[in-house]
Amino acid sequence: MIEQRPAFMACKNPGTGWRIDILWADGETEVIKGFITEHDAIKWISEHSAAWQESASPPR
């Protein structure tokens, strides 16, 4: 079976700041909040998403 990896996207919050939306292959979504700038969110994705995937499993 092929392992499906989630997609990570930096998204602007309605007010201020940024978040990361994580879309799993089964359609479930998780959110990581608390980023001040788009750069901060993108930097987190590039530096931490691989390790985060290893420790996380799709939500049930």
Secondary structure, DSSP 4 states (H G I P E B T S, - for coil): -PPPPPEEEEEE-SSSSEEEEEE-TTS-EEEEEEESSHHHHHHHHHHHHHHHHHH-----
